[in-house]
Amino acid sequence: MNRDLAAKCLSELGNLTRLDIFRVLVRASPKGLNIGEIQARLDVPASTLAFHLRGLVEAGLVVQEKVGREVRCRANHRQVTMVVEFLREKCCMGFVEEEPSRHGRRAEAA
């Protein structure tokens, strides 16, 4: 996973409504829920739900599938696992050969 995608995923989950949507879909796994079921469980207006689902889908955190006349939504557990792995990929390695930045710029991923 690259830095940009990890930041996008974390940003999407950083919103309380989107976090609630994702968590309810995790509970409904593996079957998922249709959009009406999500709306009923979270009491979110349809337009608001559509907006938040779009962000989760674009980040790859939610997968949508058309089944007949309904759209089923499922949490993409693999994507969230990849985000966690990205965050931990250099865990406990230390900084033996790296020097801190002296120019005040943001750290780059190595």
C-alpha angles and dihedrals in degrees: 000000000000126000096252094054092045090052091048092051093047091046092052092049090046090074113086095222093049091045089053091049092050093047093050089051090050088054090050094050134164096014095043126198135270118242093259091054092051090048092050094048095048100031092227122153113254095244092049092048092049091051094050095043090053091059093048091049093048090052090050093242094116128040120205125202128184110229110181106306097341134077114226119205125204133182112248099226092180092061094051090047089053090052091052091047089050090053092049101037095108097032115157095356094122127207104274097144101022124091122204117257113265096191099070094241124138116273116262121221112250 
